[in-house]
Structures are given as C-alpha cells and as structure tokens.
Amino acid sequence: MTNITKDIYYVGVNDHQIDLFEGQFEVELGMAYNSYLIMDEKIAVMDTIDVHFTDEWLGNLEEVLAGKTPDYLVVHHMEPDHSASIAAFAEKYPDAKIVSSMQAFRMIGQFFGTDYKERQVVVKEGDTLELGAHTLSFITAPMVHWPEVIMSYDSTDKVLFSADAFGKFGANDVEDPEGWACEARRYYFGIVGKYGQQVQAVLKKAAALDIEIICSLHGPVLTEDLGYYLDIYNTWSSYTPEDKGVTIAFTSVYGHTKAAVEKLAGMLEDKGVKVSVHDLARMDLHEAIEDAFRYDRLILASTTYNAEVFPMMKHFIDNLTERNYQNRKIAFVENGSWAPAAAKYMKGMLEGSKDLTFAETTVTIKSALNADSEAALAALAEEMAD
C-alpha cells in the first residue's frame, strides 16, 4: 500500500476488467476506485469500493491495519462504485461507526436494507470529527454529482477528500499517455458537467482552505500544482471555453456530408484554426462532447433524416443541452436530396440554451457538393475562423 502522508494510506484498487464505466463511458485504460485510511488514535477508512473488488480492498485494509480495527467508515458518496462494500465492511468491523450525511444514510437503507441506525454519525456542513492528531471538517457538496455528497478536509496534513471531484478515467497503475487533463475533462463533462453551478459553489468553499493534497475517488492523488487543477475546474464549471478552436461533429450516410466536412476542416486548418472532427456514428460520443466543451466554436453537420436530423446527431445535441452547453459560437451544415431540414431542426434544439451565438452562414448541400455549396463552405470557414 502507498503512503500519502505519514498517517494517510492509499488502499484502493484498479479495475482492468471493466469495458464501460457507468454502462456508457469507454475506459480503455481501466478505472481506479480509490479508498484511503487515516491511522491515528481513532482510525478512519475513507470510502469503500466496487463490489467486484471487495475482497481485494479488505485485504488492503488488513495489511495497513496490522491487527488494529477501524473506528470509523466515512462515506463521502453513495454511488455503488464507492459504496458497494459498506455491508462487507460493517460485517467485518461491527464496532466501527459509519459517518455520512443524512441523505446518504437513506440511500444506504435503500441499497442494503438497513441504514445501520445504531452506528450512524450524521454530519453536515461545518461538522468535525476528531481522530487525534487529525481533525476532519465536513463540506456539503450536493449535486457534485449526487445530492448526498460530502467532502472532508484534514487540517493537519492539508488534505481534501474530494469525492468524485477532480477524478478521471483510467486505472492508477497505467500511465496515461495524454496526461491528466484529457481523461479528467471527458470524465467531468460526461458525468459532472450538468452541475456547473454546484461545482462553482464548492470551489468557493475550497478557496478558503489551505489544500496541499487532493484525494479524489477516481484517478491519481494530486500533490503538485494544485492551482492548475482548481483553475481548470473553475473553467469547466463556469462553461468557459478552455481553448480556441473548432469542433466539427457530423453524421453522413453515403459520404457526401463527410466529404463536405473534410473540405471545411481543411479550409479552417489553412487559416491556422485548430480543428477537431468527430464522426458521431463511429467515434466515442463522449470524446465529441469533451471537445465541444473544450473549444469555443462548434459546427454541426448532418443529413436530413425523417424530415429532422440523423439520430446520432440528435443524441449528441441532447447530450450537450443536458449538460447546459453555453458560451459558444455554433454553425450548421445540412444535406438533403429533396427537402433539407437538418439545420433548422438542430438550431431549434439549441435555442433554449444560454449565451450561444449562431453563425450567419448556414451551408445547405443538395445531395453532393457543387460550386454553390463549396462557396458557402468557404464563407463559413471565413466566418468561423474570425
């Protein structure tokens, strides 16, 4: 097991069996389920792990405990990848108290058929738990990203136990060739993105703390350049574009819309614009969502389908609006052989979103590119490169 500080240990597990996290997110690098142990006069275990790894996790605990028994289990978040081993822990350590929010105890009752009433320590904003040399202060973090979530701060070692915040996809024993930000961004916008206002509220609380270490429930323990992580979370949760560039998301049935997108991407790149292109039928949806939030401009290109828009495009736009997509410039490319209608439909799906600017140029392709639609592409490239 790994020492994070003199008294705090990492006792989590890495999952290399998983193919889809939460049933939808591709995780080629696996997943980490993090749990921590504070060894003090009173011993606190910080969260459990996924049910498939209960035995491994209990073994990790035993190794560090070395015959001692924990006094507390602190439950920051009730999603089953972090809470599924509560019953096994409660059975193995019958004298340990369980510390969490009242809402979490209601969920414990739902998941396990008991809320461990006689063992409850209910905490709310500002409450503390004395362990000896270490004192935990509790911070409520509702809807980051479940309503029962709490975080805790150890003032001795200046550690923030941040629940799912600052987490990322990927097992901790696999080096991510793209670094922390890529999979953390995809994780944030895929899972937490809808709740930017609530994340902003927690960041204001965190700003008052002297934090030197962030222990999330997923991904690596963060110990250096913490200002970067706090700043990037502020950018993401305020829906501010992170980088200048154009994301193009498209659907194409017979290749004509794809050909237009490829030509448009080339025009933009020739103007020095960073371009990210996603075929929504063939690429990871959540990679496209990530880039739509990362960059400040978005082009949606779709065939007309059943007098509306291609199903994958509809699903993509629904995912954006569900996550409060805003503060971007958007343009449309549509294709239709007899009644092009995709652009109007796509714009209608987005008109309820805040602070979107729509490009003056809309490109309409009738079956395949011709001189007129190529000229419209050039005009759109000029407008979106500005």
Contacts in CASP RR format, 6 or more apart in sequence:
PFRMAT RR
TARGET T0000
AUTHOR 0000-0000-0000
METHOD contacts of the structure
MODEL  1
MTNITKDIYYVGVNDHQIDLFEGQFEVELGMAYNSYLIMDEKIAVMDTID
VHFTDEWLGNLEEVLAGKTPDYLVVHHMEPDHSASIAAFAEKYPDAKIVS
SMQAFRMIGQFFGTDYKERQVVVKEGDTLELGAHTLSFITAPMVHWPEVI
MSYDSTDKVLFSADAFGKFGANDVEDPEGWACEARRYYFGIVGKYGQQVQ
AVLKKAAALDIEIICSLHGPVLTEDLGYYLDIYNTWSSYTPEDKGVTIAF
TSVYGHTKAAVEKLAGMLEDKGVKVSVHDLARMDLHEAIEDAFRYDRLIL
ASTTYNAEVFPMMKHFIDNLTERNYQNRKIAFVENGSWAPAAAKYMKGML
EGSKDLTFAETTVTIKSALNADSEAALAALAEEMAD
1 9 0 8 1.000
1 10 0 8 1.000
1 11 0 8 1.000
1 60 0 8 1.000
1 63 0 8 1.000
1 64 0 8 1.000
2 9 0 8 1.000
2 10 0 8 1.000
3 9 0 8 1.000
3 10 0 8 1.000
4 10 0 8 1.000
4 36 0 8 1.000
4 157 0 8 1.000
4 159 0 8 1.000
4 213 0 8 1.000
4 215 0 8 1.000
4 221 0 8 1.000
5 157 0 8 1.000
5 159 0 8 1.000
5 213 0 8 1.000
6 157 0 8 1.000
7 38 0 8 1.000
7 39 0 8 1.000
7 40 0 8 1.000
7 133 0 8 1.000
7 134 0 8 1.000
7 157 0 8 1.000
8 36 0 8 1.000
8 37 0 8 1.000
8 38 0 8 1.000
8 39 0 8 1.000
8 154 0 8 1.000
8 157 0 8 1.000
8 159 0 8 1.000
8 215 0 8 1.000
9 36 0 8 1.000
9 37 0 8 1.000
9 38 0 8 1.000
9 39 0 8 1.000
9 64 0 8 1.000
10 34 0 8 1.000
10 35 0 8 1.000
10 36 0 8 1.000
10 221 0 8 1.000
11 35 0 8 1.000
11 36 0 8 1.000
11 37 0 8 1.000
11 45 0 8 1.000
11 57 0 8 1.000
11 60 0 8 1.000
11 61 0 8 1.000
11 64 0 8 1.000
12 32 0 8 1.000
12 33 0 8 1.000
12 34 0 8 1.000
12 35 0 8 1.000
12 36 0 8 1.000
12 49 0 8 1.000
12 57 0 8 1.000
12 60 0 8 1.000
13 32 0 8 1.000
13 33 0 8 1.000
13 35 0 8 1.000
13 49 0 8 1.000
13 50 0 8 1.000
13 53 0 8 1.000
13 56 0 8 1.000
13 57 0 8 1.000
13 60 0 8 1.000
14 30 0 8 1.000
14 31 0 8 1.000
14 32 0 8 1.000
14 33 0 8 1.000
14 171 0 8 1.000
14 172 0 8 1.000
14 173 0 8 1.000
14 174 0 8 1.000
15 30 0 8 1.000
15 31 0 8 1.000
15 32 0 8 1.000
15 33 0 8 1.000
15 50 0 8 1.000
15 52 0 8 1.000
15 53 0 8 1.000
15 171 0 8 1.000
16 30 0 8 1.000
16 171 0 8 1.000
17 52 0 8 1.000
18 27 0 8 1.000
18 30 0 8 1.000
18 31 0 8 1.000
19 26 0 8 1.000
19 27 0 8 1.000
20 26 0 8 1.000
20 27 0 8 1.000
21 27 0 8 1.000
21 31 0 8 1.000
21 169 0 8 1.000
22 191 0 8 1.000
24 286 0 8 1.000
25 169 0 8 1.000
25 186 0 8 1.000
25 187 0 8 1.000
25 190 0 8 1.000
25 191 0 8 1.000
25 286 0 8 1.000
26 284 0 8 1.000
26 286 0 8 1.000
27 169 0 8 1.000
27 170 0 8 1.000
29 169 0 8 1.000
29 170 0 8 1.000
29 171 0 8 1.000
29 174 0 8 1.000
29 176 0 8 1.000
29 183 0 8 1.000
30 169 0 8 1.000
30 170 0 8 1.000
30 171 0 8 1.000
30 174 0 8 1.000
31 81 0 8 1.000
31 169 0 8 1.000
31 170 0 8 1.000
31 171 0 8 1.000
31 218 0 8 1.000
32 170 0 8 1.000
32 171 0 8 1.000
32 172 0 8 1.000
32 218 0 8 1.000
32 219 0 8 1.000
32 220 0 8 1.000
33 49 0 8 1.000
33 50 0 8 1.000
33 53 0 8 1.000
33 57 0 8 1.000
33 81 0 8 1.000
33 82 0 8 1.000
33 217 0 8 1.000
33 218 0 8 1.000
34 47 0 8 1.000
34 49 0 8 1.000
34 172 0 8 1.000
34 215 0 8 1.000
34 216 0 8 1.000
34 217 0 8 1.000
34 218 0 8 1.000
34 219 0 8 1.000
34 221 0 8 1.000
35 45 0 8 1.000
35 46 0 8 1.000
35 47 0 8 1.000
35 48 0 8 1.000
35 49 0 8 1.000
35 57 0 8 1.000
35 60 0 8 1.000
35 82 0 8 1.000
36 45 0 8 1.000
36 46 0 8 1.000
36 47 0 8 1.000
36 161 0 8 1.000
36 215 0 8 1.000
37 43 0 8 1.000
37 44 0 8 1.000
37 45 0 8 1.000
37 46 0 8 1.000
37 61 0 8 1.000
37 64 0 8 1.000
37 65 0 8 1.000
37 70 0 8 1.000
38 44 0 8 1.000
38 46 0 8 1.000
38 131 0 8 1.000
38 134 0 8 1.000
38 154 0 8 1.000
39 64 0 8 1.000
39 68 0 8 1.000
40 131 0 8 1.000
40 132 0 8 1.000
40 133 0 8 1.000
40 134 0 8 1.000
41 131 0 8 1.000
41 132 0 8 1.000
41 133 0 8 1.000
42 71 0 8 1.000
42 72 0 8 1.000
42 130 0 8 1.000
42 131 0 8 1.000
42 132 0 8 1.000
43 65 0 8 1.000
43 68 0 8 1.000
43 69 0 8 1.000
43 70 0 8 1.000
43 71 0 8 1.000
43 72 0 8 1.000
43 131 0 8 1.000
44 70 0 8 1.000
44 71 0 8 1.000
44 72 0 8 1.000
44 73 0 8 1.000
44 74 0 8 1.000
44 99 0 8 1.000
44 129 0 8 1.000
44 131 0 8 1.000
44 136 0 8 1.000
45 61 0 8 1.000
45 70 0 8 1.000
45 72 0 8 1.000
45 73 0 8 1.000
45 74 0 8 1.000
45 89 0 8 1.000
45 96 0 8 1.000
46 74 0 8 1.000
46 76 0 8 1.000
46 152 0 8 1.000
46 161 0 8 1.000
46 215 0 8 1.000
47 73 0 8 1.000
47 74 0 8 1.000
47 75 0 8 1.000
47 76 0 8 1.000
47 77 0 8 1.000
47 82 0 8 1.000
47 83 0 8 1.000
47 217 0 8 1.000
48 54 0 8 1.000
48 57 0 8 1.000
48 73 0 8 1.000
48 75 0 8 1.000
48 82 0 8 1.000
48 83 0 8 1.000
48 84 0 8 1.000
48 85 0 8 1.000
48 86 0 8 1.000
48 88 0 8 1.000
48 89 0 8 1.000
49 57 0 8 1.000
49 81 0 8 1.000
49 82 0 8 1.000
49 84 0 8 1.000
49 85 0 8 1.000
50 80 0 8 1.000
50 81 0 8 1.000
50 82 0 8 1.000
50 84 0 8 1.000
50 85 0 8 1.000
51 80 0 8 1.000
51 84 0 8 1.000
51 85 0 8 1.000
53 85 0 8 1.000
54 84 0 8 1.000
54 85 0 8 1.000
54 88 0 8 1.000
57 85 0 8 1.000
58 85 0 8 1.000
58 88 0 8 1.000
58 89 0 8 1.000
58 92 0 8 1.000
61 70 0 8 1.000
69 93 0 8 1.000
69 95 0 8 1.000
69 96 0 8 1.000
70 93 0 8 1.000
70 96 0 8 1.000
71 95 0 8 1.000
71 96 0 8 1.000
71 97 0 8 1.000
71 131 0 8 1.000
72 96 0 8 1.000
72 97 0 8 1.000
72 98 0 8 1.000
72 99 0 8 1.000
72 121 0 8 1.000
72 129 0 8 1.000
72 131 0 8 1.000
73 86 0 8 1.000
73 89 0 8 1.000
73 90 0 8 1.000
73 93 0 8 1.000
73 96 0 8 1.000
73 97 0 8 1.000
73 98 0 8 1.000
73 99 0 8 1.000
74 99 0 8 1.000
74 100 0 8 1.000
74 129 0 8 1.000
74 136 0 8 1.000
74 152 0 8 1.000
74 161 0 8 1.000
75 82 0 8 1.000
75 83 0 8 1.000
75 86 0 8 1.000
75 98 0 8 1.000
75 99 0 8 1.000
75 100 0 8 1.000
75 104 0 8 1.000
75 108 0 8 1.000
76 82 0 8 1.000
76 100 0 8 1.000
76 149 0 8 1.000
76 150 0 8 1.000
76 151 0 8 1.000
76 152 0 8 1.000
76 161 0 8 1.000
76 163 0 8 1.000
76 217 0 8 1.000
77 83 0 8 1.000
77 104 0 8 1.000
77 146 0 8 1.000
77 148 0 8 1.000
77 149 0 8 1.000
77 150 0 8 1.000
77 163 0 8 1.000
77 164 0 8 1.000
77 217 0 8 1.000
78 100 0 8 1.000
78 104 0 8 1.000
78 107 0 8 1.000
78 108 0 8 1.000
78 111 0 8 1.000
78 146 0 8 1.000
78 148 0 8 1.000
79 146 0 8 1.000
79 164 0 8 1.000
80 111 0 8 1.000
81 217 0 8 1.000
82 217 0 8 1.000
83 107 0 8 1.000
83 108 0 8 1.000
83 111 0 8 1.000
84 111 0 8 1.000
86 98 0 8 1.000
86 108 0 8 1.000
86 111 0 8 1.000
86 112 0 8 1.000
87 112 0 8 1.000
89 96 0 8 1.000
90 96 0 8 1.000
90 98 0 8 1.000
90 116 0 8 1.000
90 119 0 8 1.000
96 119 0 8 1.000
97 119 0 8 1.000
97 120 0 8 1.000
97 121 0 8 1.000
98 105 0 8 1.000
98 108 0 8 1.000
98 116 0 8 1.000
98 119 0 8 1.000
98 120 0 8 1.000
98 121 0 8 1.000
99 121 0 8 1.000
99 123 0 8 1.000
99 129 0 8 1.000
100 108 0 8 1.000
100 120 0 8 1.000
100 121 0 8 1.000
100 122 0 8 1.000
100 123 0 8 1.000
100 148 0 8 1.000
100 150 0 8 1.000
101 122 0 8 1.000
101 123 0 8 1.000
101 124 0 8 1.000
101 140 0 8 1.000
101 148 0 8 1.000
101 149 0 8 1.000
101 150 0 8 1.000
102 122 0 8 1.000
102 124 0 8 1.000
103 147 0 8 1.000
103 148 0 8 1.000
104 148 0 8 1.000
104 150 0 8 1.000
105 115 0 8 1.000
105 116 0 8 1.000
105 120 0 8 1.000
105 122 0 8 1.000
106 115 0 8 1.000
106 148 0 8 1.000
107 148 0 8 1.000
108 114 0 8 1.000
108 115 0 8 1.000
108 116 0 8 1.000
109 115 0 8 1.000
121 129 0 8 1.000
123 129 0 8 1.000
123 138 0 8 1.000
123 150 0 8 1.000
124 138 0 8 1.000
124 140 0 8 1.000
125 138 0 8 1.000
125 139 0 8 1.000
125 140 0 8 1.000
126 137 0 8 1.000
126 138 0 8 1.000
126 139 0 8 1.000
127 137 0 8 1.000
127 138 0 8 1.000
128 135 0 8 1.000
128 136 0 8 1.000
128 137 0 8 1.000
128 138 0 8 1.000
129 135 0 8 1.000
129 136 0 8 1.000
129 138 0 8 1.000
129 152 0 8 1.000
133 156 0 8 1.000
134 154 0 8 1.000
134 155 0 8 1.000
134 156 0 8 1.000
134 157 0 8 1.000
135 154 0 8 1.000
135 155 0 8 1.000
135 156 0 8 1.000
136 152 0 8 1.000
136 153 0 8 1.000
136 154 0 8 1.000
136 161 0 8 1.000
137 152 0 8 1.000
137 153 0 8 1.000
137 155 0 8 1.000
138 150 0 8 1.000
138 151 0 8 1.000
138 152 0 8 1.000
139 150 0 8 1.000
139 151 0 8 1.000
139 152 0 8 1.000
139 153 0 8 1.000
139 202 0 8 1.000
139 205 0 8 1.000
139 206 0 8 1.000
140 149 0 8 1.000
140 150 0 8 1.000
141 149 0 8 1.000
141 150 0 8 1.000
141 151 0 8 1.000
141 163 0 8 1.000
141 165 0 8 1.000
141 198 0 8 1.000
141 202 0 8 1.000
142 148 0 8 1.000
142 149 0 8 1.000
142 198 0 8 1.000
143 149 0 8 1.000
143 195 0 8 1.000
143 198 0 8 1.000
144 163 0 8 1.000
144 164 0 8 1.000
144 165 0 8 1.000
144 192 0 8 1.000
144 195 0 8 1.000
144 198 0 8 1.000
144 199 0 8 1.000
144 202 0 8 1.000
145 164 0 8 1.000
145 191 0 8 1.000
145 192 0 8 1.000
145 193 0 8 1.000
145 194 0 8 1.000
145 195 0 8 1.000
149 163 0 8 1.000
149 164 0 8 1.000
150 163 0 8 1.000
151 160 0 8 1.000
151 161 0 8 1.000
151 162 0 8 1.000
151 163 0 8 1.000
151 165 0 8 1.000
151 202 0 8 1.000
152 160 0 8 1.000
152 161 0 8 1.000
153 159 0 8 1.000
153 160 0 8 1.000
153 161 0 8 1.000
153 209 0 8 1.000
153 211 0 8 1.000
154 161 0 8 1.000
155 210 0 8 1.000
157 212 0 8 1.000
157 213 0 8 1.000
158 209 0 8 1.000
158 210 0 8 1.000
158 211 0 8 1.000
158 212 0 8 1.000
158 213 0 8 1.000
159 211 0 8 1.000
159 212 0 8 1.000
159 213 0 8 1.000
159 214 0 8 1.000
159 215 0 8 1.000
160 206 0 8 1.000
160 209 0 8 1.000
160 211 0 8 1.000
160 213 0 8 1.000
160 214 0 8 1.000
160 215 0 8 1.000
161 215 0 8 1.000
162 214 0 8 1.000
162 215 0 8 1.000
162 216 0 8 1.000
162 217 0 8 1.000
163 216 0 8 1.000
163 217 0 8 1.000
164 191 0 8 1.000
164 192 0 8 1.000
164 216 0 8 1.000
164 217 0 8 1.000
164 218 0 8 1.000
165 192 0 8 1.000
165 199 0 8 1.000
165 202 0 8 1.000
165 216 0 8 1.000
165 233 0 8 1.000
166 184 0 8 1.000
166 214 0 8 1.000
166 216 0 8 1.000
166 222 0 8 1.000
166 229 0 8 1.000
166 233 0 8 1.000
167 184 0 8 1.000
167 187 0 8 1.000
167 188 0 8 1.000
167 216 0 8 1.000
167 217 0 8 1.000
167 218 0 8 1.000
167 219 0 8 1.000
168 176 0 8 1.000
168 180 0 8 1.000
168 183 0 8 1.000
168 184 0 8 1.000
168 187 0 8 1.000
168 216 0 8 1.000
168 218 0 8 1.000
168 219 0 8 1.000
168 220 0 8 1.000
169 183 0 8 1.000
169 184 0 8 1.000
169 186 0 8 1.000
169 187 0 8 1.000
169 218 0 8 1.000
170 176 0 8 1.000
170 183 0 8 1.000
170 218 0 8 1.000
170 219 0 8 1.000
172 219 0 8 1.000
172 220 0 8 1.000
176 182 0 8 1.000
176 183 0 8 1.000
180 220 0 8 1.000
181 232 0 8 1.000
182 290 0 8 1.000
184 232 0 8 1.000
185 236 0 8 1.000
185 242 0 8 1.000
185 290 0 8 1.000
185 293 0 8 1.000
185 294 0 8 1.000
186 286 0 8 1.000
186 287 0 8 1.000
186 289 0 8 1.000
186 290 0 8 1.000
187 218 0 8 1.000
188 233 0 8 1.000
188 236 0 8 1.000
189 236 0 8 1.000
189 286 0 8 1.000
189 289 0 8 1.000
189 290 0 8 1.000
189 293 0 8 1.000
189 323 0 8 1.000
190 286 0 8 1.000
190 289 0 8 1.000
190 290 0 8 1.000
190 323 0 8 1.000
192 199 0 8 1.000
193 199 0 8 1.000
193 236 0 8 1.000
193 237 0 8 1.000
193 293 0 8 1.000
193 323 0 8 1.000
193 324 0 8 1.000
194 322 0 8 1.000
194 323 0 8 1.000
194 324 0 8 1.000
195 237 0 8 1.000
196 236 0 8 1.000
196 237 0 8 1.000
196 238 0 8 1.000
196 239 0 8 1.000
196 324 0 8 1.000
197 237 0 8 1.000
199 233 0 8 1.000
199 236 0 8 1.000
199 237 0 8 1.000
200 234 0 8 1.000
200 237 0 8 1.000
200 238 0 8 1.000
203 230 0 8 1.000
203 233 0 8 1.000
203 234 0 8 1.000
203 237 0 8 1.000
206 230 0 8 1.000
207 230 0 8 1.000
211 226 0 8 1.000
212 223 0 8 1.000
212 226 0 8 1.000
213 221 0 8 1.000
213 222 0 8 1.000
213 223 0 8 1.000
214 221 0 8 1.000
214 222 0 8 1.000
214 223 0 8 1.000
214 226 0 8 1.000
214 229 0 8 1.000
215 221 0 8 1.000
216 222 0 8 1.000
222 229 0 8 1.000
232 242 0 8 1.000
235 242 0 8 1.000
236 242 0 8 1.000
236 293 0 8 1.000
239 293 0 8 1.000
239 324 0 8 1.000
239 325 0 8 1.000
239 326 0 8 1.000
239 327 0 8 1.000
240 327 0 8 1.000
241 293 0 8 1.000
241 294 0 8 1.000
241 295 0 8 1.000
241 296 0 8 1.000
241 327 0 8 1.000
241 328 0 8 1.000
242 293 0 8 1.000
242 294 0 8 1.000
242 295 0 8 1.000
243 274 0 8 1.000
243 294 0 8 1.000
243 295 0 8 1.000
243 296 0 8 1.000
244 274 0 8 1.000
244 295 0 8 1.000
244 296 0 8 1.000
245 273 0 8 1.000
245 274 0 8 1.000
245 275 0 8 1.000
245 276 0 8 1.000
245 295 0 8 1.000
245 296 0 8 1.000
245 297 0 8 1.000
246 268 0 8 1.000
246 273 0 8 1.000
246 274 0 8 1.000
246 275 0 8 1.000
246 276 0 8 1.000
246 295 0 8 1.000
246 297 0 8 1.000
246 298 0 8 1.000
246 299 0 8 1.000
246 384 0 8 1.000
247 275 0 8 1.000
247 276 0 8 1.000
247 277 0 8 1.000
247 278 0 8 1.000
247 288 0 8 1.000
247 291 0 8 1.000
247 292 0 8 1.000
247 294 0 8 1.000
247 295 0 8 1.000
247 297 0 8 1.000
247 298 0 8 1.000
247 299 0 8 1.000
248 261 0 8 1.000
248 264 0 8 1.000
248 265 0 8 1.000
248 275 0 8 1.000
248 276 0 8 1.000
248 277 0 8 1.000
248 278 0 8 1.000
248 298 0 8 1.000
248 299 0 8 1.000
248 301 0 8 1.000
249 278 0 8 1.000
249 280 0 8 1.000
249 288 0 8 1.000
249 292 0 8 1.000
249 298 0 8 1.000
249 299 0 8 1.000
249 300 0 8 1.000
249 301 0 8 1.000
249 313 0 8 1.000
249 316 0 8 1.000
250 257 0 8 1.000
250 258 0 8 1.000
250 261 0 8 1.000
250 277 0 8 1.000
250 278 0 8 1.000
250 279 0 8 1.000
250 280 0 8 1.000
250 300 0 8 1.000
250 301 0 8 1.000
250 302 0 8 1.000
250 313 0 8 1.000
250 333 0 8 1.000
251 257 0 8 1.000
251 279 0 8 1.000
251 280 0 8 1.000
251 281 0 8 1.000
251 301 0 8 1.000
251 302 0 8 1.000
251 303 0 8 1.000
251 310 0 8 1.000
251 312 0 8 1.000
251 313 0 8 1.000
252 258 0 8 1.000
252 261 0 8 1.000
252 279 0 8 1.000
252 281 0 8 1.000
252 301 0 8 1.000
252 303 0 8 1.000
252 335 0 8 1.000
253 303 0 8 1.000
253 305 0 8 1.000
253 310 0 8 1.000
256 335 0 8 1.000
256 365 0 8 1.000
256 367 0 8 1.000
256 368 0 8 1.000
256 369 0 8 1.000
257 301 0 8 1.000
257 302 0 8 1.000
257 303 0 8 1.000
257 333 0 8 1.000
257 335 0 8 1.000
257 365 0 8 1.000
258 279 0 8 1.000
259 368 0 8 1.000
259 369 0 8 1.000
260 301 0 8 1.000
260 333 0 8 1.000
260 335 0 8 1.000
260 363 0 8 1.000
260 365 0 8 1.000
260 369 0 8 1.000
260 373 0 8 1.000
260 377 0 8 1.000
261 277 0 8 1.000
261 301 0 8 1.000
261 333 0 8 1.000
262 277 0 8 1.000
263 369 0 8 1.000
263 374 0 8 1.000
263 377 0 8 1.000
264 299 0 8 1.000
264 301 0 8 1.000
264 333 0 8 1.000
264 363 0 8 1.000
264 377 0 8 1.000
264 380 0 8 1.000
264 381 0 8 1.000
265 275 0 8 1.000
265 277 0 8 1.000
266 275 0 8 1.000
267 377 0 8 1.000
267 378 0 8 1.000
267 381 0 8 1.000
268 275 0 8 1.000
268 381 0 8 1.000
268 384 0 8 1.000
268 385 0 8 1.000
269 275 0 8 1.000
271 381 0 8 1.000
271 382 0 8 1.000
271 385 0 8 1.000
272 385 0 8 1.000
273 384 0 8 1.000
273 385 0 8 1.000
274 295 0 8 1.000
276 291 0 8 1.000
276 294 0 8 1.000
276 295 0 8 1.000
278 287 0 8 1.000
278 288 0 8 1.000
278 291 0 8 1.000
280 288 0 8 1.000
280 310 0 8 1.000
280 312 0 8 1.000
280 313 0 8 1.000
280 315 0 8 1.000
280 316 0 8 1.000
281 310 0 8 1.000
281 312 0 8 1.000
285 312 0 8 1.000
285 315 0 8 1.000
285 316 0 8 1.000
285 319 0 8 1.000
288 316 0 8 1.000
289 316 0 8 1.000
289 319 0 8 1.000
289 320 0 8 1.000
289 323 0 8 1.000
292 298 0 8 1.000
292 320 0 8 1.000
292 325 0 8 1.000
292 328 0 8 1.000
293 323 0 8 1.000
293 325 0 8 1.000
295 328 0 8 1.000
296 327 0 8 1.000
296 328 0 8 1.000
296 329 0 8 1.000
297 328 0 8 1.000
297 329 0 8 1.000
297 330 0 8 1.000
297 331 0 8 1.000
297 384 0 8 1.000
298 328 0 8 1.000
298 329 0 8 1.000
298 330 0 8 1.000
298 331 0 8 1.000
299 330 0 8 1.000
299 331 0 8 1.000
299 332 0 8 1.000
299 333 0 8 1.000
299 380 0 8 1.000
299 384 0 8 1.000
300 313 0 8 1.000
300 316 0 8 1.000
300 317 0 8 1.000
300 330 0 8 1.000
300 331 0 8 1.000
300 332 0 8 1.000
300 333 0 8 1.000
300 346 0 8 1.000
301 332 0 8 1.000
301 333 0 8 1.000
301 334 0 8 1.000
301 335 0 8 1.000
301 363 0 8 1.000
302 309 0 8 1.000
302 310 0 8 1.000
302 313 0 8 1.000
302 333 0 8 1.000
302 334 0 8 1.000
302 335 0 8 1.000
302 342 0 8 1.000
302 346 0 8 1.000
303 309 0 8 1.000
303 310 0 8 1.000
303 334 0 8 1.000
303 335 0 8 1.000
303 336 0 8 1.000
303 342 0 8 1.000
304 334 0 8 1.000
304 335 0 8 1.000
304 336 0 8 1.000
304 339 0 8 1.000
304 340 0 8 1.000
304 341 0 8 1.000
304 342 0 8 1.000
305 311 0 8 1.000
305 342 0 8 1.000
307 339 0 8 1.000
307 341 0 8 1.000
308 314 0 8 1.000
308 341 0 8 1.000
308 342 0 8 1.000
308 345 0 8 1.000
309 317 0 8 1.000
309 341 0 8 1.000
309 342 0 8 1.000
309 345 0 8 1.000
309 346 0 8 1.000
309 349 0 8 1.000
310 342 0 8 1.000
313 342 0 8 1.000
313 346 0 8 1.000
314 349 0 8 1.000
317 346 0 8 1.000
317 349 0 8 1.000
317 350 0 8 1.000
318 349 0 8 1.000
320 350 0 8 1.000
320 353 0 8 1.000
321 349 0 8 1.000
321 350 0 8 1.000
321 352 0 8 1.000
321 353 0 8 1.000
324 353 0 8 1.000
324 354 0 8 1.000
325 350 0 8 1.000
325 353 0 8 1.000
325 356 0 8 1.000
326 353 0 8 1.000
326 354 0 8 1.000
326 355 0 8 1.000
326 356 0 8 1.000
327 354 0 8 1.000
327 355 0 8 1.000
327 356 0 8 1.000
328 356 0 8 1.000
328 357 0 8 1.000
329 356 0 8 1.000
329 357 0 8 1.000
329 358 0 8 1.000
329 359 0 8 1.000
329 384 0 8 1.000
330 350 0 8 1.000
330 356 0 8 1.000
330 357 0 8 1.000
330 358 0 8 1.000
330 359 0 8 1.000
331 358 0 8 1.000
331 359 0 8 1.000
331 361 0 8 1.000
331 362 0 8 1.000
331 363 0 8 1.000
331 380 0 8 1.000
331 383 0 8 1.000
331 384 0 8 1.000
332 342 0 8 1.000
332 343 0 8 1.000
332 346 0 8 1.000
332 347 0 8 1.000
332 358 0 8 1.000
332 359 0 8 1.000
332 362 0 8 1.000
332 363 0 8 1.000
333 343 0 8 1.000
333 362 0 8 1.000
333 363 0 8 1.000
333 365 0 8 1.000
333 377 0 8 1.000
333 380 0 8 1.000
334 340 0 8 1.000
334 341 0 8 1.000
334 342 0 8 1.000
334 343 0 8 1.000
334 346 0 8 1.000
334 362 0 8 1.000
334 363 0 8 1.000
334 364 0 8 1.000
334 365 0 8 1.000
335 342 0 8 1.000
335 364 0 8 1.000
335 365 0 8 1.000
335 366 0 8 1.000
335 367 0 8 1.000
336 342 0 8 1.000
336 364 0 8 1.000
336 365 0 8 1.000
336 366 0 8 1.000
336 367 0 8 1.000
337 366 0 8 1.000
337 367 0 8 1.000
340 364 0 8 1.000
340 365 0 8 1.000
340 366 0 8 1.000
343 362 0 8 1.000
343 364 0 8 1.000
347 358 0 8 1.000
350 356 0 8 1.000
359 380 0 8 1.000
359 383 0 8 1.000
359 384 0 8 1.000
360 383 0 8 1.000
361 376 0 8 1.000
361 379 0 8 1.000
361 380 0 8 1.000
361 383 0 8 1.000
362 376 0 8 1.000
362 380 0 8 1.000
363 373 0 8 1.000
363 376 0 8 1.000
363 377 0 8 1.000
363 380 0 8 1.000
364 373 0 8 1.000
364 376 0 8 1.000
365 373 0 8 1.000
366 373 0 8 1.000
369 377 0 8 1.000
END
